Amino acid sequence: MYPILWHWGKLTIYSHGLLSVIGFLVAAFLIWFLASKEKLLSEKRIDLFDFLIWLIIFGILGARLLYVILYYKQFSSFWEVFTLWNGGLVSFGGILAALAFGIWYLARKKQNVWVWLDVGILGFLAGWFFGRIGCFLAGDIPGKEIMTHFASKLSFLGQPPTHPVPLYEALLVLVLFIVIWLIYRKKILGDGWIFLIGFLGYFLGRFIIDFWRMENVVVLGLTWGQIGSLIFLVAIFIFGILKMKYFNKVKSKERM
């Protein structure tokens, strides 16, 4: 792996950090581009840069909070909770916190939340692709050993090969992005369905990929990550039913 891309004196460029920044910039640009085309920024009631920064802040807070809740035994004092380098983050907590804040903020600003969610899921998938590439280069998210005859022949490399889980997830979000981008461009679905399809595909894929992830089983042969995926999947299913029953009574605005 390549956790450090470049080192010169006291300056160190970490692969995960650099790819995360690239992912954020790609996501921000795509959201700005699509929001502009949807004329979501024309009324000047929302500062997109400030909005994205707040999403990042709430995402980090949510991801850290869930990590502390799940792995509280790792902390010997309250103040260690605030040392992000001690332990880590749980992405599901960040996604939930950022999503909750985003919906609240957009509703408060009287924005078309459904269209923003469609735009946002495209930005999320594009940015997440680069973030997971960074995870792979940094050696994060270890996978289980690849138990095949071919893999056993590679034992001369020093260690048995393992499943590149971050690359699996990067491929997942790339395929999802292409699929829902094509659907989005066709304008064949009402507002909000791009978001629901995107999240449904992501968490379904995450549930499957986590079978190859090196993580402790919690209950019924499932890990915390898979339990989180199931919770999100149930929530998306319920959300979809409610949308068909109530929200679709209001005709979606015609897109450009």
C-alpha positions in Angstrom: 0.0 0.0 0.0 1.0 3.6 -0.3 -0.2 5.6 2.7 2.3 8.3 2.0 2.5 9.7 -1.5 5.1 12.3 -1.0 7.4 13.3 1.8 9.7 16.4 1.8 11.1 17.7 5.1 8.2 18.2 7.5 5.7 18.2 4.7 3.9 14.8 4.2 1.2 14.2 1.7 -1.0 11.2 2.7 -2.9 9.3 0.0 -6.1 9.1 2.0 -6.1 12.8 2.9 -5.3 13.8 -0.7 -7.9 11.6 -2.3 -10.5 12.7 0.3 -9.9 16.3 -0.6 -10.1 15.5 -4.4 -13.4 13.6 -3.7 -14.8 16.6 -1.8 -13.9 19.0 -4.7 -15.3 16.7 -7.3 -18.5 16.3 -5.3 -18.8 20.0 -4.7 -18.3 20.9 -8.3 -20.8 18.4 -9.6 -23.4 19.5 -7.0 -22.8 23.1 -8.0 -23.1 22.3 -11.7 -26.3 20.3 -11.4 -27.8 22.7 -8.9 -27.2 25.5 -11.3 -28.8 23.6 -14.2 -31.8 22.9 -11.9 -31.9 26.6 -11.0 -31.7 25.8 -7.3 -29.2 28.6 -6.7 -31.0 31.3 -8.7 -33.0 32.6 -5.7 -29.9 33.3 -3.6 -31.5 31.8 -0.5 -28.7 29.3 0.0 -24.9 29.7 0.1 -23.7 26.4 -1.4 -20.2 26.7 -0.1 -21.3 27.2 3.5 -23.9 24.5 3.1 -21.3 21.9 1.9 -18.9 22.9 4.7 -21.6 22.3 7.3 -22.4 19.0 5.7 -18.7 18.0 6.2 -18.7 19.1 9.8 -21.9 17.3 10.7 -20.6 14.2 8.8 -17.4 14.1 10.8 -19.3 14.6 14.1 -21.8 11.9 13.3 -19.1 9.5 12.1 -17.1 10.1 15.3 -20.1 9.8 17.6 -21.2 6.5 16.2 -17.6 5.2 16.4 -17.5 6.2 20.1 -20.8 4.5 20.8 -19.9 1.2 19.1 -16.3 1.0 20.4 -16.5 2.9 23.7 -14.3 0.3 25.4 -11.3 1.6 23.4 -11.4 5.0 25.3 -9.9 5.3 28.8 -11.0 8.9 29.3 -13.7 11.4 28.0 -11.1 13.6 26.3 -9.9 10.8 24.1 -13.2 11.1 22.3 -12.1 14.3 20.7 -8.8 12.9 19.4 -9.9 11.8 16.0 -6.5 10.0 15.4 -7.4 7.8 18.4 -9.7 5.2 16.8 -11.5 6.4 13.8 -14.8 7.2 12.2 -17.9 5.1 11.2 -19.1 6.3 7.8 -22.8 5.4 8.4 -22.9 7.8 11.3 -21.5 10.5 9.1 -24.0 9.8 6.3 -26.9 9.9 8.7 -25.9 13.1 10.4 -25.1 14.9 7.2 -28.3 13.8 5.6 -30.5 14.8 8.6 -28.8 18.2 8.7 -29.1 18.7 5.0 -32.8 17.9 4.9 -33.5 20.2 7.9 -31.4 23.1 6.4 -33.0 22.8 2.9 -36.5 22.6 4.3 -35.8 25.7 6.5 -34.6 27.6 3.5 -37.8 26.5 1.6 -35.8 24.7 -1.0 -37.0 21.8 -3.2 -35.6 19.1 -1.0 -36.3 16.2 -3.4 -34.4 17.8 -6.3 -31.5 18.7 -3.9 -31.4 15.0 -2.8 -31.2 13.8 -6.4 -28.3 16.2 -7.0 -26.7 15.3 -3.7 -26.6 11.6 -4.3 -24.8 12.1 -7.6 -22.2 14.3 -5.9 -21.9 11.8 -3.0 -21.2 8.8 -5.2 -18.7 10.7 -7.3 -16.8 12.0 -4.2 -17.1 8.6 -2.4 -15.3 6.9 -5.3 -12.1 8.9 -4.7 -12.4 8.5 -0.9 -12.5 4.7 -1.2 -9.5 4.7 -3.5 -7.7 6.7 -0.8 -8.7 4.1 1.7 -7.2 1.4 -0.4 -3.9 3.2 -0.9 -3.7 3.9 2.9 -4.4 0.2 3.7 -7.6 1.0 5.6 -10.6 -1.4 5.8 -8.8 -4.7 5.8 -10.4 -7.6 3.9 -10.5 -11.3 4.6 -8.1 -13.7 3.1 -8.9 -14.8 -0.5 -9.3 -18.6 0.0 -8.8 -20.0 -3.5 -6.3 -22.3 -5.1 -4.9 -19.5 -7.2 -4.5 -17.3 -4.1 -2.5 -20.0 -2.3 0.0 -19.9 -5.2 0.7 -16.3 -4.3 1.9 -17.1 -0.8 5.5 -16.4 -1.9 4.6 -12.7 -1.6 4.9 -13.0 2.1 1.3 -12.7 3.1 -1.9 -14.4 1.8 -3.7 -12.0 -0.5 -6.9 -10.4 1.0 -10.0 -9.0 -0.6 -9.5 -5.3 -1.6 -12.7 -4.2 0.1 -12.2 -0.5 -0.6 -11.8 -1.2 -4.3 -15.0 -3.3 -4.3 -16.8 -0.3 -2.8 -15.2 2.1 -5.2 -16.3 -0.1 -8.1 -19.8 -0.2 -6.6 -20.2 3.6 -6.4 -18.8 4.0 -9.8 -21.3 1.7 -11.4 -24.1 3.2 -9.4 -23.1 6.7 -10.4 -23.1 5.7 -14.1 -26.5 4.0 -13.9 -28.3 6.8 -12.0 -26.6 9.5 -14.0 -28.1 7.9 -17.2 -31.5 7.7 -15.5 -31.2 11.3 -14.3 -30.3 12.6 -17.8 -33.4 10.8 -19.2 -35.7 12.6 -16.8 -38.0 9.6 -16.6 -38.5 9.6 -12.9 -40.1 12.1 -10.5 -38.1 14.2 -8.0 -36.5 12.2 -5.3 -36.4 8.8 -6.9 -32.8 9.2 -8.1 -31.8 9.7 -4.5 -33.8 6.6 -3.3 -32.4 4.4 -6.0 -28.9 5.5 -5.4 -29.0 5.0 -1.7 -30.8 1.6 -2.1 -28.1 0.4 -4.5 -25.3 1.7 -2.2 -26.5 0.1 1.0 -27.4 -3.1 -0.7 -24.0 -3.3 -2.2 -22.4 -2.4 1.1 -24.3 -5.2 2.8 -22.9 -7.8 0.3 -19.3 -6.3 0.3 -19.0 -6.4 4.0 -19.1 -10.2 3.9 -15.5 -9.9 2.7 -14.5 -7.3 5.2 -12.4 -8.2 8.3 -14.8 -7.2 11.0 -16.2 -8.9 14.1 -19.5 -10.6 13.9 -22.1 -9.1 16.2 -25.4 -11.1 15.8 -26.8 -13.6 13.4 -23.6 -13.8 11.5 -23.7 -10.1 10.7 -21.3 -7.3 11.4 -22.1 -3.8 12.6 -21.7 -2.5 9.1 -24.2 -5.0 7.7 -26.7 -4.2 10.5 -26.3 -0.5 9.6 -26.9 -1.3 6.0 -30.1 -3.2 6.8 -31.4 -0.3 8.9 -30.8 2.1 6.0 -32.4 -0.3 3.6 -35.5 -0.6 5.7 -35.7 3.1 6.1 -35.3 3.7 2.4 -38.1 1.1 1.7 -40.4 2.9 4.1 -39.5 6.3 2.7 -40.3 5.1 -0.8 -43.7 3.8 0.3 -44.5 7.1 2.0 -43.3 9.1 -1.0 -45.6 7.1 -3.3 -48.5 7.5 -1.0 -48.2 11.1 0.1 -45.5 13.1 -1.6 -46.2 12.2 -5.1 -49.7 13.9 -4.8 -47.8 17.1 -5.3 -46.7 17.3 -8.9 -42.9 17.6 -9.3 -41.8 20.8 -10.9 -40.7 20.5 -14.5 -37.0 20.2 -14.8 -35.0 22.0 -17.4 
